[in-house]
Amino acid sequence: SSSHPSEMSAAGSKYIDTEVENAINGVKQMKTLMDKTSKDHQAILHTLEETKRRKEEAVQLAREKEQELAAKEGVCNETMLALWEECKPCLKHTCMRFYSRTCRSGSGLVGRQLEEFLNHSSPFSIWVNGERIDSLLERDQRQERQFEDLEERFGLLEDGIDDIFQDSTQVYGRMYPFFRAPFGGFREAFRPSVQRVRFPLRSERFSRELHPFFQHPHHGFHHLFQPLFEMTQRMLEEARGGWEHPLGQAGLSAESRNFSDERMVCREIRRNSAGCLRMRDECEKCREILSVDCWQTDPAQSQLREQLEDALRLAERFTRRYDDLLQAFQAEMLNTSSLLDQLNQQFGWVSRLANLTQGTDGFLQVTTVLSKAPNLEDPSAPPDTQVTVQLFDSEPLSLTVPGHISWDDPRFMEIVAEQALRHYKQ
């Protein structure tokens, strides 16, 4: 054949150059998608911050009204205390009966916690729905942890795409003189991007996961958000179940209760004994506490109680809104990270070339070309060709080309280069 290894190397490198150019174009797509996602992220942060502010204002107002009512508690103190002493044993019995039948574990510990809670509580906690404020404050803490977790993972995603883009920029910078006309627009695309605005929250808790993504194909961008999204969905079901199905209604009719409701109720009682206050409707003396009307002795109490209820409803509404925003953003990040993973698998390999130098004969070097032994089953068929090549920084690869494709055929080196690149990506 008239072809020599050096000529073959040049032909193979021409194919590889085109693939590198295409990969750089793919990285540009990744960067464009990430830039758009970052802009959307800033808008969501603004909405989250505004929703959180209004939620906190409503909770603060509820606590102020609760304190004002507590200061006036003495007006009906004697009547309420008498009812409370009869309410407590019924409330404990009702809650523990439900728990032991439904949860089947830890009833002894829960019973002791509930006993201590009731001994240190007052009828006022029933009269003002105190467990609703406790639930709001607890939910606020969980939301804050979810938000911090989401921000950390979003930061990893931004940094990961930025690393790939910057490395690809270096590859582009070295190869630019060799790019053909269709790729001329890359010069603008790879200019330094506008400085990103970072939300002032970024710990190093997940930093060890960042680099490099390529060595962990099952722990890429999508993996950052998948477990977080699933966990948030479970938490939302629990939280909303607690608001929409009070324990007294959710618990005592086995026919109308499903398994997910039971698990939610069990966790809530284990976590906070105040949850048992929701069963007050099952006890006559507890219901009588709710019906105590201090309006005749202090009309301001009715107004304060109504203001407390309004503030609680508003706080719960903004809490749900905050949950919806977090879940919507996580769902968007789940879809975006999945798409980025697909693009990364197709094109991200090019960023690994940042620390390599292109030789005078190109990225692909052919070292040997040998005809293999004839096929004993079909001696008349042309023998396959074995080609040994080195691509980028890889070890030498031995590849096989079907015998019916001659060394001079342009398809020959295209097949060799394609096989070599496939091995390199793997």
C-alpha positions as CSV (number, residue, x, y, z in Angstrom):
1,S,0.0,0.0,0.0
2,S,1.1,3.6,-0.6
3,S,-0.1,4.7,2.8
4,H,2.5,5.1,5.6
5,P,1.9,5.4,9.4
6,S,2.6,9.1,9.3
7,E,0.0,9.7,6.6
8,M,-2.4,7.5,8.4
9,S,-1.8,9.5,11.6
10,A,-2.6,12.7,9.8
11,A,-5.8,11.3,8.4
12,G,-6.9,9.9,11.8
13,S,-6.0,13.2,13.5
14,K,-8.2,15.1,11.1
15,Y,-11.2,13.0,12.2
16,I,-10.3,13.4,15.9
17,D,-9.9,17.2,15.4
18,T,-13.5,17.3,14.1
19,E,-14.7,15.3,17.0
20,V,-12.9,17.7,19.4
21,E,-14.5,20.6,17.7
22,N,-18.0,19.0,18.1
23,A,-17.3,18.2,21.7
24,I,-16.3,21.8,22.4
25,N,-19.5,22.9,20.8
26,G,-21.4,20.5,23.1
27,V,-19.6,22.0,26.2
28,K,-20.8,25.4,24.9
29,Q,-24.4,24.0,25.1
30,M,-23.8,22.9,28.6
31,K,-22.5,26.3,29.6
32,T,-25.4,28.1,28.0
33,L,-27.9,25.8,29.8
34,M,-26.1,26.4,33.1
35,D,-26.1,30.2,32.6
36,K,-29.9,30.2,32.0
37,T,-30.4,28.0,35.0
38,S,-28.3,30.3,37.2
39,K,-30.5,33.3,36.1
40,D,-33.6,31.3,36.9
41,H,-32.0,30.4,40.2
42,Q,-31.5,34.1,41.2
43,A,-35.2,34.8,40.5
44,I,-36.3,31.8,42.6
45,L,-34.0,32.9,45.4
46,H,-35.7,36.3,45.4
47,T,-39.2,34.7,45.6
48,L,-38.1,32.3,48.3
49,E,-36.6,35.1,50.4
50,E,-39.8,37.2,50.1
51,T,-42.0,34.2,51.0
52,K,-39.8,33.4,54.0
53,R,-40.0,37.0,55.2
54,R,-43.8,37.1,55.1
55,K,-44.0,33.6,56.7
56,E,-41.7,34.8,59.6
57,E,-43.7,37.9,60.0
58,A,-46.9,35.8,60.4
59,V,-45.3,33.4,62.9
60,Q,-43.9,36.3,64.9
61,L,-47.4,37.9,65.0
62,A,-48.9,34.6,66.1
63,R,-46.4,34.3,68.9
64,E,-47.1,37.9,70.0
65,K,-50.8,37.2,70.2
66,E,-50.1,34.0,72.1
67,Q,-48.1,35.9,74.6
68,E,-50.8,38.5,75.0
69,L,-53.4,35.8,75.6
70,A,-51.1,34.0,78.1
71,A,-50.9,37.3,80.0
72,K,-54.6,37.3,80.3
73,E,-54.9,33.6,81.2
74,G,-55.7,34.3,84.8
75,V,-59.1,35.7,83.9
76,C,-60.5,32.1,83.4
77,N,-57.7,30.3,85.2
78,E,-59.7,28.6,87.9
79,T,-62.3,27.1,85.5
80,M,-59.6,26.0,83.0
81,L,-57.4,24.3,85.6
82,A,-60.2,22.3,86.9
83,L,-61.1,21.0,83.4
84,W,-57.4,20.5,82.6
85,E,-56.9,18.0,85.5
86,E,-59.7,15.9,84.1
87,C,-58.6,16.4,80.5
88,K,-55.0,15.2,81.0
89,P,-55.7,11.5,81.8
90,C,-58.2,11.1,79.0
91,L,-55.8,12.8,76.6
92,K,-52.9,10.5,77.5
93,H,-55.1,7.4,77.4
94,T,-56.5,8.3,74.0
95,C,-53.2,9.1,72.5
96,M,-51.3,6.1,73.9
97,R,-54.2,3.7,72.8
98,F,-53.9,5.1,69.3
99,Y,-50.1,4.9,69.3
100,S,-49.9,1.4,70.6
101,R,-52.4,0.1,68.1
102,T,-50.9,1.9,65.1
103,C,-47.2,2.2,65.7
104,R,-46.3,-1.0,67.6
105,S,-42.9,0.3,68.8
106,G,-41.5,2.6,71.4
107,S,-44.8,3.1,73.2
108,G,-43.1,3.1,76.6
109,L,-40.7,6.0,75.7
110,V,-43.5,7.9,74.1
111,G,-45.7,7.5,77.2
112,R,-43.0,8.9,79.5
113,Q,-42.4,11.8,77.1
114,L,-46.2,12.5,76.9
115,E,-46.5,12.3,80.7
116,E,-43.8,14.9,81.2
117,F,-45.2,17.1,78.5
118,L,-48.7,17.2,80.1
119,N,-47.3,17.8,83.6
120,H,-45.5,20.9,82.3
121,S,-48.3,22.2,80.1
122,S,-51.4,24.2,80.9
123,P,-54.9,24.2,79.5
124,F,-53.8,27.3,77.7
125,S,-51.9,25.2,75.2
126,I,-55.2,23.6,74.1
127,W,-57.2,26.8,74.1
128,V,-54.8,28.6,71.7
129,N,-53.9,25.6,69.5
130,G,-50.3,25.8,70.7
131,E,-49.2,22.7,68.7
132,R,-49.8,24.6,65.5
133,I,-47.1,27.1,66.4
134,D,-44.7,24.3,67.5
135,S,-45.3,22.5,64.1
136,L,-44.7,25.8,62.2
137,L,-41.4,26.4,64.0
138,E,-40.2,22.8,63.5
139,R,-41.2,23.0,59.8
140,D,-39.3,26.2,59.5
141,Q,-36.1,24.5,60.7
142,R,-36.5,21.6,58.3
143,Q,-37.1,24.0,55.4
144,E,-33.9,25.9,56.3
145,R,-31.9,22.7,56.2
146,Q,-33.5,21.7,52.9
147,F,-32.7,25.1,51.5
148,E,-29.0,25.0,52.6
149,D,-28.7,21.5,51.2
150,L,-30.2,22.6,47.8
151,E,-27.9,25.6,47.7
152,E,-24.8,23.5,48.4
153,R,-25.7,21.1,45.6
154,F,-26.5,23.8,43.2
155,G,-23.1,25.4,43.9
156,L,-21.5,22.0,43.1
157,L,-23.4,21.9,39.8
158,E,-22.3,25.4,38.9
159,D,-18.7,24.7,39.8
160,G,-18.7,21.4,37.9
161,I,-19.9,22.9,34.7
162,D,-17.6,25.9,35.1
163,D,-14.6,23.5,35.5
164,I,-15.5,21.6,32.4
165,F,-16.0,24.9,30.5
166,Q,-12.8,26.4,31.6
167,D,-10.8,23.3,30.7
168,S,-12.5,23.2,27.3
169,T,-11.6,26.8,26.8
170,Q,-7.9,25.9,27.2
171,V,-8.3,23.1,24.6
172,Y,-10.0,25.6,22.2
173,G,-7.3,28.2,22.8
174,R,-4.6,25.8,21.6
175,M,-6.6,24.4,18.7
176,Y,-8.1,27.7,17.5
177,P,-5.7,28.2,14.6
178,F,-6.6,24.8,13.2
179,F,-10.4,25.2,13.4
180,R,-12.2,25.5,10.1
181,A,-14.8,28.2,9.2
182,P,-17.9,26.6,10.7
183,F,-16.3,26.8,14.1
184,G,-15.1,30.4,13.9
185,G,-17.9,31.7,16.2
186,F,-16.3,29.9,19.1
187,R,-14.0,32.8,19.8
188,E,-17.0,34.9,21.1
189,A,-18.5,31.9,22.8
190,F,-15.4,31.2,24.9
191,R,-14.8,34.7,26.0
192,P,-14.9,35.1,29.8
193,S,-18.5,35.0,31.0
194,V,-20.1,37.6,33.2
195,Q,-19.2,37.2,36.9
196,R,-21.8,35.1,38.6
197,V,-23.8,36.4,41.5
198,R,-23.5,33.9,44.4
199,F,-26.0,33.7,47.2
200,P,-24.1,34.2,50.5
201,L,-24.5,30.6,51.6
202,R,-22.0,27.9,50.6
203,S,-20.3,25.5,53.0
204,E,-17.7,22.9,52.2
205,R,-19.8,20.0,53.3
206,F,-20.0,18.5,49.8
207,S,-16.8,19.8,48.3
208,R,-15.2,16.4,48.2
209,E,-17.8,15.2,45.7
210,L,-17.0,17.8,43.1
211,H,-13.9,16.6,41.3
212,P,-13.7,14.8,39.0
213,F,-17.2,13.7,37.8
214,F,-15.7,11.5,35.1
215,Q,-14.3,9.0,37.4
216,H,-17.6,8.4,39.0
217,P,-20.2,7.9,36.3
218,H,-22.9,6.9,38.7
219,H,-22.3,10.0,40.9
220,G,-22.6,12.8,38.4
221,F,-24.7,15.9,38.3
222,H,-28.1,14.1,38.4
223,H,-27.0,12.2,41.6
224,L,-26.7,15.5,43.4
225,F,-30.4,16.2,43.3
226,Q,-32.1,12.7,43.0
227,P,-32.0,11.7,46.7
228,L,-32.7,15.3,47.9
229,F,-35.8,15.4,45.7
230,E,-37.1,12.1,46.9
231,M,-36.5,13.0,50.6
232,T,-38.3,16.4,50.1
233,Q,-41.4,14.7,48.6
234,R,-41.6,12.4,51.7
235,M,-41.3,15.4,54.0
236,L,-43.9,17.3,52.2
237,E,-46.4,14.4,52.4
238,E,-45.7,14.2,56.2
239,A,-46.1,17.9,56.8
240,R,-49.2,18.4,54.8
241,G,-50.7,15.3,56.2
242,G,-50.3,16.8,59.7
243,W,-52.1,20.0,58.7
244,E,-54.8,18.5,56.6
245,H,-55.6,15.4,58.8
246,P,-55.5,16.2,62.5
247,L,-54.4,13.3,64.6
248,G,-57.8,12.9,66.1
249,Q,-59.4,12.5,62.7
250,A,-56.6,10.5,61.2
251,G,-56.2,8.0,64.0
252,L,-59.2,6.4,65.4
253,S,-60.9,4.9,62.4
254,A,-58.8,2.1,61.0
255,E,-61.0,1.8,58.0
256,S,-60.4,5.3,56.8
257,R,-56.7,5.4,57.5
258,N,-54.0,4.3,55.1
259,F,-50.5,3.1,55.7
260,S,-48.7,6.3,54.8
261,D,-51.0,8.3,57.1
262,E,-50.1,5.9,60.0
263,R,-46.4,6.3,59.5
264,M,-46.7,10.0,59.4
265,V,-48.7,10.1,62.6
266,C,-46.3,7.8,64.4
267,R,-43.3,9.9,63.5
268,E,-45.1,13.1,64.6
269,I,-46.0,11.7,68.0
270,R,-42.5,10.4,68.6
271,R,-40.9,13.7,67.5
272,N,-43.3,16.0,69.4
273,S,-45.7,15.0,72.2
274,A,-47.6,18.2,71.5
275,G,-49.1,16.3,68.6
276,C,-51.3,14.4,71.0
277,L,-53.1,17.7,71.7
278,R,-54.8,17.2,68.3
279,M,-56.8,14.4,69.9
280,R,-58.5,16.8,72.3
281,D,-61.8,16.4,70.5
282,E,-61.9,12.7,71.7
283,C,-62.2,13.9,75.4
284,E,-65.2,15.7,76.7
285,K,-63.3,17.7,79.4
286,C,-60.8,18.8,76.7
287,R,-63.6,20.0,74.5
288,E,-65.0,21.9,77.4
289,I,-61.7,23.9,77.7
290,L,-62.2,24.9,74.1
291,S,-65.7,26.1,74.8
292,V,-64.7,28.3,77.7
293,D,-65.6,31.8,76.8
294,C,-63.9,34.6,78.7
295,W,-65.6,37.3,76.6
296,Q,-68.0,38.5,79.4
297,T,-65.0,39.2,81.7
298,D,-62.5,40.3,79.1
299,P,-63.9,41.0,75.6
300,A,-60.3,41.6,74.3
301,Q,-59.6,37.9,74.6
302,S,-62.0,37.0,71.8
303,Q,-60.3,39.5,69.5
304,L,-56.8,38.3,70.4
305,R,-57.8,34.7,69.8
306,E,-59.2,35.6,66.4
307,Q,-56.1,37.5,65.5
308,L,-54.0,34.5,66.6
309,E,-56.0,32.2,64.3
310,D,-55.6,34.6,61.4
311,A,-51.9,34.8,61.9
312,L,-51.5,31.0,62.1
313,R,-53.5,30.5,58.9
314,L,-51.4,33.0,57.1
315,A,-48.1,31.4,58.4
316,E,-49.3,28.0,57.3
317,R,-50.2,29.3,53.9
318,F,-46.8,30.9,53.4
319,T,-45.1,27.7,54.7
320,R,-46.9,25.6,52.1
321,R,-45.9,28.2,49.5
322,Y,-42.3,28.0,50.5
323,D,-42.5,24.2,50.2
324,D,-44.0,24.4,46.8
325,L,-41.2,26.7,45.6
326,L,-38.5,24.5,47.0
327,Q,-40.1,21.4,45.4
328,A,-40.5,23.2,42.0
329,F,-36.9,24.3,42.0
330,Q,-35.7,20.8,42.9
331,A,-37.8,19.3,40.2
332,E,-36.3,21.8,37.7
333,M,-32.8,21.0,38.9
334,L,-33.5,17.2,38.6
335,N,-34.5,17.7,34.9
336,T,-31.6,20.1,34.2
337,S,-29.0,17.9,35.9
338,S,-30.2,14.9,33.9
339,L,-29.8,16.8,30.7
340,L,-26.4,18.1,31.7
341,D,-25.4,14.5,32.5
342,Q,-26.4,13.4,29.1
343,L,-24.4,16.2,27.5
344,N,-21.5,15.5,29.7
345,Q,-21.4,11.9,28.7
346,Q,-21.3,13.0,25.0
347,F,-19.0,16.0,25.2
348,G,-17.4,16.3,28.6
349,W,-14.4,14.1,27.7
350,V,-12.9,17.0,25.8
351,S,-12.1,18.9,29.0
352,R,-9.6,16.2,29.9
353,L,-7.4,17.4,27.1
354,A,-6.7,20.6,28.8
355,N,-3.4,19.4,30.2
356,L,-2.3,17.7,27.0
357,T,-0.2,19.2,24.1
358,Q,-0.9,18.4,20.5
359,G,2.0,16.8,18.7
360,T,3.2,17.9,15.3
361,D,1.3,15.0,13.7
362,G,-1.9,15.4,15.6
363,F,-3.6,13.8,18.6
364,L,-3.7,10.3,17.0
365,Q,-0.5,8.4,16.3
366,V,-0.3,5.2,14.2
367,T,2.6,3.0,15.2
368,T,2.0,-0.4,13.4
369,V,-0.2,-1.7,10.7
370,L,-0.3,-5.5,10.2
371,S,-2.3,-7.9,8.1
372,K,-3.8,-10.6,10.4
373,A,-3.6,-14.3,9.5
374,P,-6.0,-15.5,6.9
375,N,-9.4,-16.8,8.0
376,L,-9.1,-20.6,7.9
377,E,-12.8,-21.0,7.4
378,D,-12.8,-18.8,4.4
379,P,-9.2,-18.6,2.9
380,S,-10.4,-16.5,-0.1
381,A,-11.6,-13.6,2.1
382,P,-9.1,-10.8,2.6
383,P,-7.5,-10.9,6.1
384,D,-8.4,-8.3,8.6
385,T,-6.0,-5.5,9.5
386,Q,-4.6,-4.9,12.9
387,V,-3.7,-1.3,13.7
388,T,-1.9,-0.1,16.8
389,V,-2.5,3.5,17.7
390,Q,-2.1,6.0,20.6
391,L,-4.7,8.6,21.2
392,F,-4.1,11.6,23.4
393,D,-2.5,10.3,26.6
394,S,-3.9,6.7,26.4
395,E,-1.9,3.5,26.4
396,P,-1.3,1.9,22.9
397,L,-4.5,0.4,21.5
398,S,-4.7,-2.6,19.1
399,L,-7.7,-2.2,16.8
400,T,-9.1,-4.4,14.0
401,V,-10.4,-3.2,10.6
402,P,-12.3,-5.6,8.3
403,G,-10.1,-6.9,5.5
404,H,-12.4,-5.7,2.7
405,I,-11.5,-2.1,3.6
406,S,-8.1,-1.3,2.1
407,W,-5.5,0.9,3.8
408,D,-6.0,3.6,1.2
409,D,-9.8,3.8,1.7
410,P,-10.7,7.0,3.6
411,R,-13.1,4.9,5.7
412,F,-10.1,2.9,7.0
413,M,-8.7,5.6,9.3
414,E,-12.2,6.9,10.1
415,I,-13.0,3.4,11.5
416,V,-9.7,3.3,13.4
417,A,-10.1,6.8,14.9
418,E,-13.7,6.2,15.8
419,Q,-12.8,3.0,17.6
420,A,-9.9,4.7,19.4
421,L,-12.1,7.6,20.6
422,R,-14.8,5.2,21.8
423,H,-12.1,3.3,23.9
424,Y,-10.8,6.6,25.2
425,K,-14.2,7.9,26.3
426,Q,-14.9,4.6,28.1
